[in-house]
Amino acid sequence: MKREANLLAARMAGIEPFHVMDVQNRAHELEAMGRRVVHMEIGQPDFPAPPLVAEAAIEAIRERRLGYTSSIGIPQLRQAISDYYREHLGAAVPASRIVVTAGASGAFLLTLGALVNPGDEVLMPDPCYPCNRHFVRLFEGRPLAIPVDENRHYQLSDADVRSNWSKATRGVLLASPSNPTGTSIPRDQLKAIIQSTRRAGGFVVMDEIYQGLVYDGEASTVLESAEDVFVINSFSKYFSMTGWRLGWVVAPESYVREIEKLAQNAFICPSAPAQYAALAAFRPETLAVLEQRREEFRRRRDYMVPALRELGFRVPLMPQGAFYIYAGCERFSKDSRALALRILEEAGVAVTPGLDFGSNAPERHLRFAYTRSLEDLEEGMASIARMLGRRN
């Protein structure tokens, strides 16, 4: 047994499991025992794939051979994504720059695999999505997580990037809107970061996975004003296709062939049925359904933020997008994991401890995902209120 442990690659010491899975596993145990659990822990929309998407998948399975596709995606889907950028986001992105991937995770792996050398430093905010630092570590890079707080919208500023840039720095990994905070990067700051990184000869990777889920103002993309940024997106969140494992990356033209080589070796190709199904995601009827769902997420956000504040959680900013609230829980506990498990056991509500999102005061934060019906969210808040001895 000891010899087996010694065979582990050194990089594994820096790759952590998701703490939220402990909460989810316990929630499933309680449900198996007959307990009612309101799930606010996982970032998965409660809506199924849109009807036309599901129908397109069935049609593809029945009528197509569904063998391997091009490693960078079927031409029809790459063109459909290009058309979406032009028609809905005002960005001219040729299909030749779009690589369809096995989920946004696949997009991150291909992009960072093409950019990160062993020892390269990549700047990112703390808190941020846990996989971001692990993706960098997988390629022997060094994630440098910079603490940010509500005074900076939980996002890096240009001053952060410039003051933390060193000879080892290779690039910056950003997200807008972000997980876990739901905040966006102000346009002037984003433009300044890109310019500073450009001058330093580095790269910018932009996570726009929650781009369609914006509630204050219009959805936008960095591709409106910058062609040398690597943009990651996904069919999981706005398009409600989490289990279909389909995403894409928009890369500068000169990098597409290099990313394609990695895709050929790492994944062969994205899921063929998912690609043909995703063609229906851009149909007007589907987009109308998705916009209705976006409005429902807005309603949930507008309920949850004041409800959490009333209970005594600290929510300094209204999230601008995604479907998360990163709430300070220091009034109740200095151990977010213990508090999350207590809320689960006593109130029957599953939430995510801040430990998953970095080392910037994670023990004082919980993430609440408003990915359940408004009725479920109201039930969950009432249960937490009773647990805390407050009126519901």
C-alpha positions in Angstrom: 0.0 0.0 0.0 2.8 2.4 0.9 4.5 1.7 -2.4 1.3 2.5 -4.3 1.1 5.9 -2.6 4.7 6.6 -3.6 3.8 6.2 -7.3 1.5 9.3 -7.2 2.7 12.2 -9.3 3.9 15.2 -7.2 1.2 17.4 -8.8 -1.5 15.5 -7.0 -0.5 17.2 -3.7 -1.8 20.5 -5.1 -5.1 19.2 -6.4 -7.9 19.1 -3.9 -11.3 17.4 -3.9 -14.5 19.5 -3.9 -15.6 20.0 -0.2 -19.1 20.5 -1.5 -19.2 16.8 -2.4 -19.1 16.0 1.3 -22.2 18.0 1.8 -23.9 16.5 -1.3 -23.1 13.0 -0.3 -24.5 13.5 3.2 -27.6 15.2 1.7 -28.1 12.1 -0.4 -27.8 9.9 2.7 -30.4 12.0 4.5 -32.7 11.7 1.5 -32.3 8.0 1.4 -33.5 8.0 5.0 -36.6 9.9 4.0 -35.5 13.4 5.0 -36.4 16.4 2.8 -33.4 18.4 1.5 -33.5 21.7 -0.3 -30.4 21.7 -2.6 -28.6 25.0 -2.9 -25.1 23.5 -3.2 -24.5 22.5 -6.8 -24.3 25.0 -9.7 -26.7 23.1 -11.9 -29.8 24.7 -13.3 -33.0 22.9 -12.2 -34.4 23.4 -15.7 -34.0 20.5 -18.2 -32.5 20.9 -21.6 -34.8 23.0 -23.8 -37.4 20.9 -25.7 -36.0 21.5 -29.2 -32.5 20.5 -28.0 -33.8 17.2 -26.6 -35.8 16.6 -29.8 -32.7 17.3 -31.9 -30.7 14.8 -29.9 -33.3 12.1 -30.4 -33.4 12.9 -34.1 -29.6 12.7 -34.4 -29.5 9.4 -32.7 -32.2 7.9 -35.0 -31.0 9.4 -38.3 -27.3 9.9 -38.1 -24.3 7.5 -37.9 -22.8 9.6 -35.1 -19.2 8.5 -35.5 -16.2 10.6 -34.7 -16.6 14.2 -35.7 -13.9 16.8 -36.4 -11.8 17.3 -33.3 -12.8 20.9 -33.1 -16.5 20.4 -33.7 -18.9 20.0 -36.6 -18.8 22.9 -39.0 -22.5 23.7 -38.6 -22.1 24.2 -34.8 -19.0 26.3 -35.1 -20.9 28.5 -37.6 -24.0 28.6 -35.3 -21.8 29.9 -32.4 -20.2 32.5 -34.7 -23.7 33.6 -35.8 -24.8 33.9 -32.2 -21.9 36.2 -31.3 -22.7 38.4 -34.3 -26.5 38.5 -33.9 -26.8 38.7 -30.1 -23.5 40.0 -28.8 -22.3 42.3 -31.5 -19.0 40.6 -31.9 -17.6 39.5 -35.3 -16.0 36.1 -34.5 -15.4 33.9 -37.5 -16.2 30.2 -37.2 -12.5 29.4 -37.9 -11.6 30.8 -34.4 -14.1 28.6 -32.6 -13.2 25.2 -31.1 -16.0 23.0 -29.8 -14.9 21.1 -26.7 -15.9 18.3 -24.3 -17.4 20.8 -21.8 -15.9 24.0 -20.6 -13.5 21.9 -18.6 -12.2 20.5 -21.9 -11.9 24.0 -23.2 -9.8 25.0 -20.2 -7.6 22.0 -20.5 -6.9 22.5 -24.2 -6.3 26.2 -23.8 -4.0 26.0 -20.8 -2.3 23.0 -22.3 -1.4 25.2 -25.2 -0.2 28.1 -23.1 1.3 27.0 -19.8 4.8 25.8 -19.4 6.1 24.1 -16.2 6.8 26.8 -13.6 4.7 29.4 -15.4 2.7 31.6 -13.0 -1.0 32.4 -13.8 -2.7 35.1 -11.9 -6.4 34.7 -10.8 -8.7 36.2 -8.1 -9.3 34.5 -4.8 -12.1 33.5 -4.4 -12.7 31.8 -7.7 -13.9 28.5 -9.2 -11.7 25.8 -7.6 -10.9 24.0 -10.9 -9.1 27.1 -12.3 -6.1 26.7 -10.0 -6.1 22.9 -10.5 -6.2 23.2 -14.3 -3.0 25.3 -14.1 -1.4 22.9 -11.7 -2.2 20.0 -14.0 0.3 21.5 -16.5 2.9 22.1 -13.8 2.1 25.8 -13.8 1.7 27.8 -10.6 -1.6 29.4 -9.8 -1.1 32.7 -8.0 -4.5 33.5 -6.3 -4.7 37.2 -5.4 -7.1 38.0 -2.5 -10.0 40.3 -3.5 -13.0 41.5 -1.6 -16.3 43.3 -2.1 -14.5 46.6 -2.4 -13.2 45.4 -5.7 -16.3 43.4 -6.7 -14.3 40.2 -5.9 -12.5 40.7 -9.2 -8.9 41.5 -10.1 -8.1 45.1 -11.0 -5.4 46.3 -13.4 -3.4 47.4 -10.4 -3.5 43.9 -9.0 -2.2 42.4 -12.2 0.6 45.0 -12.6 1.7 44.7 -8.9 1.7 40.9 -8.9 3.3 40.4 -12.4 6.8 38.9 -12.2 9.3 37.3 -14.5 7.6 34.0 -13.9 4.1 35.3 -14.8 2.7 33.9 -18.0 -0.9 35.1 -18.0 -4.2 35.9 -16.2 -7.3 33.8 -15.8 -10.5 35.8 -15.2 -14.2 35.1 -15.0 -17.1 37.5 -15.7 -19.7 36.8 -14.3 -17.8 34.7 -11.8 -18.4 31.7 -9.6 -18.8 31.9 -6.6 -19.7 35.6 -6.3 -21.8 36.4 -9.4 -19.9 39.6 -10.0 -18.6 41.0 -13.3 -15.5 42.9 -14.2 -16.1 46.6 -15.0 -15.4 47.2 -18.6 -12.7 49.8 -18.0 -10.8 47.5 -15.6 -11.1 44.6 -18.1 -9.7 46.8 -20.9 -6.9 48.0 -18.7 -6.0 44.4 -17.6 -5.9 43.2 -21.2 -3.6 46.2 -22.2 -1.2 45.6 -19.3 -1.1 41.9 -20.0 -0.5 42.5 -23.7 2.4 44.9 -22.9 3.9 42.2 -20.7 3.7 39.6 -23.4 1.2 37.4 -21.5 -2.1 35.8 -22.2 -5.6 36.5 -20.9 -8.1 33.6 -20.5 -11.6 34.8 -19.9 -14.3 32.5 -18.5 -17.6 33.6 -19.9 -19.5 30.5 -18.9 -22.3 32.6 -17.2 -22.3 35.2 -19.9 -26.0 34.6 -20.8 -27.1 34.8 -17.2 -26.7 38.6 -16.6 -29.5 40.4 -14.8 -28.3 44.0 -14.6 -27.6 45.4 -18.1 -27.1 43.5 -21.3 -25.0 40.4 -21.8 -21.7 41.2 -23.4 -18.4 39.5 -24.4 -14.8 40.7 -24.2 -14.6 39.7 -27.9 -16.4 42.9 -28.8 -13.1 44.8 -28.2 -10.3 42.2 -28.1 -9.2 39.5 -30.5 -6.2 38.2 -28.7 -8.1 36.9 -25.6 -8.9 33.2 -25.1 -12.6 33.0 -24.3 -14.2 29.9 -22.7 -17.9 29.3 -22.8 -20.3 26.4 -22.2 -23.7 25.0 -23.0 -24.1 24.0 -19.4 -25.4 27.1 -17.6 -27.4 29.5 -19.8 -28.4 26.7 -22.2 -29.3 24.3 -19.4 -27.2 21.4 -20.8 -25.0 20.4 -17.9 -24.8 16.7 -18.5 -24.3 17.0 -22.2 -20.6 18.0 -21.7 -20.3 20.5 -24.4 -18.4 23.8 -24.5 -16.2 25.9 -26.7 -13.2 28.2 -26.8 -12.6 31.2 -29.0 -8.9 31.5 -29.7 -6.8 33.8 -31.7 -6.5 32.4 -35.2 -2.9 31.4 -35.0 -3.5 29.1 -31.9 -6.4 27.1 -33.3 -4.2 24.5 -35.0 -2.2 24.0 -31.8 -5.4 23.6 -29.8 -6.7 21.2 -32.4 -3.6 19.0 -32.1 -4.2 18.7 -28.3 -7.9 18.0 -28.9 -7.1 15.2 -31.3 -4.8 13.5 -28.7 -6.8 14.2 -25.6 -10.5 13.9 -26.6 -10.7 12.8 -30.2 -13.8 14.9 -30.5 -16.7 16.3 -28.4 -19.8 14.2 -28.1 -21.5 13.8 -31.5 -25.1 13.6 -30.2 -24.6 16.7 -28.0 -23.2 18.7 -30.9 -26.1 18.0 -33.2 -28.5 18.7 -30.3 -26.8 22.0 -29.6 -27.6 23.3 -33.1 -31.2 23.7 -31.8 -29.9 25.7 -28.8 -29.7 28.8 -31.1 -33.1 28.6 -32.7 -35.4 31.6 -31.9 -37.9 29.4 -30.1 -35.1 28.0 -27.8 -33.6 31.4 -27.1 -37.1 32.6 -26.1 -37.3 29.8 -23.5 -33.9 30.5 -22.2 -34.7 34.2 -21.8 -37.8 33.2 -19.7 -35.5 31.1 -17.5 -33.1 34.0 -17.1 -35.9 36.1 -15.8 -36.8 33.4 -13.4 -33.2 33.3 -12.1 -33.5 37.1 -11.7 -36.6 36.6 -9.6 -34.8 34.1 -7.4 -31.8 36.4 -6.9 -34.0 39.3 -6.0 -35.7 37.1 -3.3 -32.6 35.4 -2.0 -30.3 38.4 -1.4 -32.6 40.3 1.0 -33.7 37.0 2.6 -30.2 36.1 3.5 -29.4 39.6 4.7 -32.5 39.5 7.0 -31.2 36.3 8.5 -27.9 37.9 9.3 -25.7 36.7 6.5 -23.4 39.4 5.0 -24.1 40.0 1.3 -22.3 43.2 0.5 -23.0 43.2 -3.2 -26.0 42.3 -5.4 -24.7 39.6 -7.8 -24.9 40.8 -11.4 -25.0 37.4 -13.0 -24.6 33.6 -12.7 -26.8 32.0 -10.0 -24.8 32.2 -6.8 -24.6 34.3 -3.7 -21.3 34.4 -1.8 -22.5 35.2 1.7 -20.4 36.0 4.8 -21.4 33.7 7.7 -19.0 35.0 10.4 -21.9 36.1 12.5 -22.8 32.4 13.0 -19.5 30.5 12.7 -15.8 30.8 11.9 -15.9 27.3 10.3 -17.9 27.3 7.0 -17.7 23.6 6.6 -19.1 22.9 10.1 -21.8 25.5 9.5 -22.7 24.0 6.1 -23.1 20.5 7.7 -25.1 21.9 10.6 -27.5 23.7 8.2 -27.9 20.4 6.3 -28.5 18.3 9.4 -30.7 20.7 11.3 -32.4 22.7 8.6 -32.3 20.2 5.7 -30.7 22.7 3.4 -27.5 21.9 1.4 -25.1 24.8 0.8 -21.4 25.0 -0.2 -18.7 25.9 2.3 -16.3 28.6 1.1 -13.4 26.3 1.4 -13.8 25.2 -2.2 -13.1 28.7 -3.5 -9.6 29.5 -2.3 -7.7 30.7 0.8 -9.2 34.2 1.1 -11.3 33.9 4.3 -13.1 30.8 3.0 -14.0 29.7 6.6 -16.2 32.8 6.8 -18.3 32.3 3.7 -21.0 30.1 2.3 -22.1 29.9 -1.3 -25.9 29.6 -2.0 -27.0 28.5 -5.4 -30.4 29.7 -6.4 -30.9 26.8 -8.8 -34.2 25.6 -7.4 -37.7 26.9 -7.7 -38.7 30.0 -5.8 -41.0 27.8 -3.6 -38.0 25.6 -2.7 -35.9 28.6 -1.9 -38.6 30.1 0.4 -38.8 26.7 2.1 -35.1 26.6 2.6 -34.8 30.1 4.0 -37.7 29.4 6.4 -35.9 26.3 7.6 -32.7 28.1 8.2 -34.6 30.9 10.0 -36.1 28.3 12.4 -32.6 26.8 12.9 -31.2 30.2 13.8 -34.1 30.9 16.1 -35.5 33.6 14.0 -39.0 34.2 12.7 -39.7 32.9 9.2 
